[in-house]
Amino acid sequence: MSTEIPEPIEAGPPARHGRKWIVLGLVLLVAGGLVAVLGTYLGMTHSFRLIEEDQASTPDSLKVGVDATKWSFGIGALFGLFGLAFFVVGISQMLNRREEAPAEWGSDSP
C-alpha cells in the first residue's frame, strides 16, 4: 500500500485579476453620483435663494444656478459612464480568467 501524497495544485483566486477594475468602476460610479447630486443641490439652492430675495428679476440672473446644475450633472454622468465601463471591463476579465483557470491550474490526473 502506497502512502504517496500528491503534490498540491497551485491555484490562485481567478477573481483577483479583474477586481481592481471593478473597485475603480464602483468608486467612479459613486463619485459621479455624488458630484451630480451635490452640484444640483448647490445650483438649485442658489437659484431659489435669488428668487426668495427678489433678486431674480430676469432669467439671466437665474442662469448661474441652472448652469451649475447642468455642468455638475454632466460631469457626474461622465464619471458614472467611465465607472460603468471600468466595472464591465473588470467583470469580463474575471469571467475570462475563470474560463481559463482550469488549464492554468493543471489537472488532478497523475
C-alpha positions as CSV (number, residue, x, y, z in Angstrom):
1,M,0.0,0.0,0.0
2,S,1.5,3.3,-1.1
3,T,1.2,6.4,1.1
4,E,2.3,8.8,-1.6
5,I,0.9,12.3,-1.0
6,P,0.0,14.1,-4.2
7,E,1.5,17.5,-4.7
8,P,-0.9,20.3,-4.2
9,I,-2.2,22.1,-7.3
10,E,-1.2,25.7,-7.4
11,A,-4.4,27.6,-7.5
12,G,-4.7,31.3,-7.1
13,P,-8.0,33.1,-7.0
14,P,-9.2,33.7,-10.5
15,A,-11.4,36.6,-9.4
16,R,-8.4,38.6,-8.3
17,H,-7.4,39.7,-11.8
18,G,-10.4,42.0,-12.6
19,R,-11.0,43.2,-9.0
20,K,-9.1,46.4,-9.4
21,W,-11.2,47.5,-12.4
22,I,-14.4,46.6,-10.5
23,V,-13.4,48.7,-7.5
24,L,-12.3,51.6,-9.7
25,G,-15.6,51.4,-11.6
26,L,-17.7,51.4,-8.4
27,V,-15.7,54.3,-6.9
28,L,-16.3,56.3,-10.1
29,L,-20.0,55.4,-10.2
30,V,-20.4,56.6,-6.6
31,A,-18.3,59.7,-7.0
32,G,-20.2,60.6,-10.2
33,G,-23.5,60.3,-8.5
34,L,-22.3,62.4,-5.6
35,V,-20.9,65.1,-7.8
36,A,-24.2,65.2,-9.8
37,V,-26.4,65.4,-6.7
38,L,-24.2,67.9,-4.8
39,G,-23.9,70.2,-7.8
40,T,-27.7,70.0,-8.5
41,Y,-28.4,70.8,-4.8
42,L,-26.0,73.8,-4.8
43,G,-27.1,75.2,-8.1
44,M,-30.8,75.0,-7.4
45,T,-30.3,76.3,-3.8
46,H,-28.6,79.3,-5.4
47,S,-31.4,79.9,-7.8
48,F,-34.1,79.5,-5.2
49,R,-32.3,81.9,-2.9
50,L,-32.3,84.5,-5.6
51,I,-36.0,84.0,-6.1
52,E,-36.6,84.3,-2.4
53,E,-34.7,87.5,-2.1
54,D,-36.4,89.1,-5.1
55,Q,-33.1,89.5,-6.9
56,A,-34.1,87.2,-9.8
57,S,-35.9,89.9,-11.8
58,T,-34.5,88.5,-15.1
59,P,-34.0,85.0,-16.3
60,D,-30.3,85.8,-16.8
61,S,-29.8,86.1,-13.0
62,L,-31.1,82.5,-12.5
63,K,-28.8,81.3,-15.3
64,V,-25.8,80.9,-12.9
65,G,-27.6,78.4,-10.7
66,V,-29.1,76.5,-13.6
67,D,-25.8,76.3,-15.4
68,A,-24.0,75.0,-12.3
69,T,-26.7,72.3,-12.1
70,K,-26.3,71.3,-15.8
71,W,-22.5,71.2,-15.6
72,S,-22.4,69.2,-12.4
73,F,-24.9,66.7,-13.8
74,G,-22.9,66.4,-17.0
75,I,-19.6,65.8,-15.1
76,G,-21.3,63.4,-12.7
77,A,-22.8,61.5,-15.6
78,L,-19.4,61.3,-17.4
79,F,-17.8,59.9,-14.2
80,G,-20.6,57.4,-14.0
81,L,-20.2,56.3,-17.6
82,F,-16.5,55.8,-17.1
83,G,-17.2,53.9,-13.9
84,L,-19.7,51.7,-15.6
85,A,-17.2,51.0,-18.4
86,F,-14.4,50.1,-15.9
87,F,-16.9,47.9,-14.0
88,V,-17.8,46.0,-17.1
89,V,-14.2,45.5,-18.1
90,G,-13.5,44.1,-14.6
91,I,-16.4,41.7,-14.8
92,S,-15.4,40.5,-18.2
93,Q,-11.8,40.0,-17.1
94,M,-13.0,37.9,-14.1
95,L,-15.2,35.8,-16.3
96,N,-12.4,35.3,-18.9
97,R,-10.0,34.4,-16.2
98,R,-12.4,31.8,-14.7
99,E,-12.8,30.2,-18.1
100,E,-9.0,29.9,-18.5
101,A,-8.3,28.9,-14.9
102,P,-8.6,25.0,-15.1
103,A,-6.0,24.9,-17.9
104,E,-3.6,27.1,-15.9
105,W,-4.1,25.3,-12.6
106,G,-3.1,21.9,-14.0
107,S,-5.0,18.6,-13.7
108,D,-5.7,16.1,-11.0
109,S,-4.5,13.1,-13.0
110,P,-1.0,11.8,-12.3
